[in-house]
Amino acid sequence: MVRKHDVFTDIEINSNAKKKTTLLLVNGEVITGVSHGVEPAYDDDGEELDFEYLVFSVDNENQDRFLKLDDIKKIV
């Protein structure tokens, strides 16, 4: 089982070094891009939820993706 700290930390290390990261998502999609950090998740009422999102800019996409840990299978 991949732990949150390991995955998010490794992605952030790559990002801080200005390196692109390639991720294999649980749905089988492979994406490459740069992380913009980890953000807390909130519900519609503004209450903080018990998980965080990784804000990730995918190459050749105009919008950032907000990925939960459960969305990421591994760093490629």
Secondary structure, DSSP 8 states (H G I E B T S, - for coil): ---HHHHHHHHHHHHHTT--EEEEETTS-EEEEEEEEEEEEE-TTS-EEEEEEEEEEETT-SS-EEEEGGGEEEE-
